[in-house]
Amino acid sequence: MIERKKLLENLLRLRSRIEDWCEVNGYENMDNQAERKFESNEIVWKRTDWEFVDSMYGAVYNGPRGFGNDYSFNNDTIKTWNRLWKRYKVDTTITNYNLESEWEQLQQMDWDDSEMKIIKKTS
């Protein structure tokens, strides 16, 4: 089990890290978490790494209150977050994490439903 607040804080840090990396290296250089292509290899649909993390953040944030169901994830999801954290490494002397307002909002929320489930992948 993982505390919901801690998970949101980490997802917010990751999303901000991706934003900071893109400010330095260009948004066009961000990777896609998923994409669909024509046979000609032309991308017709994509979900960027930022969109992936942002939608996960939204699902966890809204959680049981918003949609009436829990958000759960597995070990592969955690590995993906770790891979993204390493991928979007930034020089901390030039970053300006733009997370302050959302960070403050997380700190002021009521965390009664504070635990999230990690679903173990079965073969």
C-alpha positions in Angstrom: 0.0 0.0 0.0 1.1 3.5 -0.7 -0.2 6.8 0.7 -2.4 8.6 -1.8 -0.9 12.0 -0.8 2.7 10.7 -1.3 1.8 9.2 -4.7 0.3 12.5 -5.8 3.3 14.5 -4.6 5.6 12.2 -6.6 3.5 12.3 -9.7 3.4 16.1 -9.4 7.2 16.2 -9.1 7.6 13.9 -12.2 5.2 16.0 -14.3 7.0 19.2 -13.3 10.4 17.5 -14.1 9.2 16.7 -17.6 8.0 20.3 -18.0 11.4 21.6 -16.9 13.2 19.2 -19.2 11.1 20.3 -22.1 11.7 24.0 -21.4 15.4 23.4 -21.7 15.4 20.7 -24.5 12.3 21.5 -26.4 8.8 20.1 -26.2 9.2 18.4 -29.6 12.0 16.2 -28.1 9.7 14.7 -25.4 9.0 11.0 -25.9 5.6 9.5 -26.5 4.3 7.0 -24.0 2.0 5.5 -26.7 1.5 6.1 -30.3 -0.4 4.7 -33.3 1.1 4.9 -36.8 0.0 4.3 -40.4 1.9 1.6 -42.3 4.0 4.5 -43.7 5.2 5.1 -40.1 3.4 8.4 -39.9 2.1 9.0 -36.4 -1.7 9.5 -36.4 -2.2 9.4 -32.6 0.1 9.8 -29.6 0.1 10.3 -25.9 3.2 12.1 -24.7 5.0 11.2 -21.5 3.6 14.4 -19.9 0.0 13.5 -20.9 0.5 10.0 -19.4 1.7 11.3 -16.1 -0.9 14.1 -16.1 -3.8 11.8 -16.7 -2.5 9.4 -14.0 -2.2 12.3 -11.6 -5.8 13.3 -12.4 -7.1 9.8 -11.9 -5.4 9.5 -8.5 -6.4 13.0 -7.5 -10.1 12.4 -8.3 -9.9 8.9 -7.1 -12.8 7.5 -5.1 -14.4 10.9 -4.7 -14.5 11.7 -8.4 -15.4 8.5 -10.1 -16.5 6.1 -7.4 -13.6 3.7 -7.9 -10.0 3.4 -6.7 -7.1 3.8 -9.0 -4.6 1.0 -8.8 -1.3 0.3 -10.5 1.2 -2.5 -10.7 5.0 -2.9 -10.5 5.4 -2.2 -14.3 3.8 1.2 -13.7 6.3 2.0 -11.0 9.1 0.9 -13.3 7.7 3.3 -15.9 7.7 6.2 -13.5 11.3 5.4 -12.5 12.3 5.2 -16.2 10.7 8.6 -16.9 12.4 10.1 -13.8 15.8 9.1 -15.2 14.9 10.1 -18.8 13.9 13.6 -17.9 16.9 14.4 -15.7 17.5 18.2 -15.5 20.2 20.4 -14.2 18.8 21.5 -10.8 20.5 24.8 -11.0 18.4 25.9 -13.9 15.1 24.4 -13.1 12.1 26.2 -11.9 9.6 23.7 -10.7 6.2 25.1 -11.5 4.3 23.1 -9.0 3.9 25.5 -6.0 0.1 26.1 -6.3 -0.8 22.4 -6.7 1.7 21.4 -4.1 0.0 23.7 -1.6 -3.4 22.4 -2.6 -2.2 18.8 -1.9 -1.0 19.8 1.6 -4.3 21.3 2.6 -6.5 18.4 1.5 -8.3 15.9 3.8 -6.5 12.6 3.4 -9.0 10.1 5.0 -8.8 7.8 2.0 -5.0 7.8 2.2 -3.9 4.4 0.8 -3.7 3.1 -2.8 -3.3 -0.5 -3.9 -0.4 -1.9 -5.9 -1.7 -4.7 -8.0 0.8 -7.5 -8.4 1.2 -8.7 -12.0 0.3 -12.3 -12.5 1.7 -14.5 -15.2 
